[in-house]
Amino acid sequence: MTLSRQSVEILLDLIEIKVSALQIQDRDDARELNKLRKCRQELLSEQNTIKAMKKEKHINPAPYQEKSLQKNSYSRC
């Protein structure tokens, strides 16, 4: 499943907010922080994939297809 760039950015912002608000007091909090960090890395990876796909589309656009030239009855050749 591919997320839109906007969705990835929103999720990254939400993770950053939660990480900054998290106060580690026990193991469960430390585990949650690690999960959030892993999630952030996955989203950053997804974001880089989206950027690479967009770049590739701009660099390698669909190949140009020539229309076959048809002679009509009015042309002199």
Beta strands, then each sheet from edge to edge (+ up, - down):
end
